[in-house]
Amino acid sequence: MNSIKRFVILTLTTTLGVASLNAMADKRIAAASNQTWKAECGSCHVAYPPSLLPADSWHVLMSGLDKHFGVDASVDAKTAAEIDSFLQRNAGRNRGTSAKPILRITETAWFRHEHDEVGASVWKNPKVKTASNCAACHTGAEQGNYSERGIRLPR
């Protein structure tokens, strides 16, 4: 193979490899949307993308809104049914083998893997307070963009 062919192959391989790495680094969660879900859930916290938990987890969460992590987040029956239906249709796959549904996204294997390099000092930062405060570091969380390029650690 002559040097020009080698150069072209190397250039194409490098270009495709960089494009693949950029795509992998740009973590966008599926952009399912429902105005009622966004308004109700997003009024207190980021309206977490439904794909972050399996359907059974969302159903348990929606069934216990009167005790939603220590807060009464109750909504009327029609609103609850609409949100539950939306979450069920757009839920993630159940990847675990646990008989008990995971109710906190921060307790999923995916979350732990993605945040394993985050130091304790970040979680203790008063501007972060808790691992569930995605928008504290992920500037595009409201739009479902959790790309590493959009991370800004609060000072």
Steps between C-alpha positions, in 0.01 A plus 500: 500500500645835408540785746212707356252214548628444853462872574140504368406188700660638815324836456159338444545263793603785731210721385244223550648412839480860623141530376408182689664623819320834474167323457566282806603802710178684412263329741149604411220315667203418278294815462153372589276786598160566650393845612312378809800292615739790435278749686418281800830319553713789378341742747712355784799339325629408158232298324716189490493323163273193521770279349709532817275256689302192397119506482449319832706763681302786347173329588600464865611865509173618347301284744662669799501869413357585842832378645735603217840499674356674804280744309134487406512528121143384447317594183142434394415154366476610134842669512656204679359258240634712211849527653510131597398399148769726349766360734396140427516553122845661517659309788840340479563128502521316829870409502515384859405174659361655815146399596453844655475795258773762521338832584803727487682557173814558707484136615503351150811325371502740205513807726769353724712409197463845342587681824764272650772763457304776674663578832316531831578872513282559192198330658556699822518835316207717623416581137464128423368365834393165357581265212144542374563868422609431140467862388764610753772356275330403174416831334277331241312271739168680444530409130611141566864574414741340745806537279834526672558812290215668686626429851584800716588414858374772734758683711 
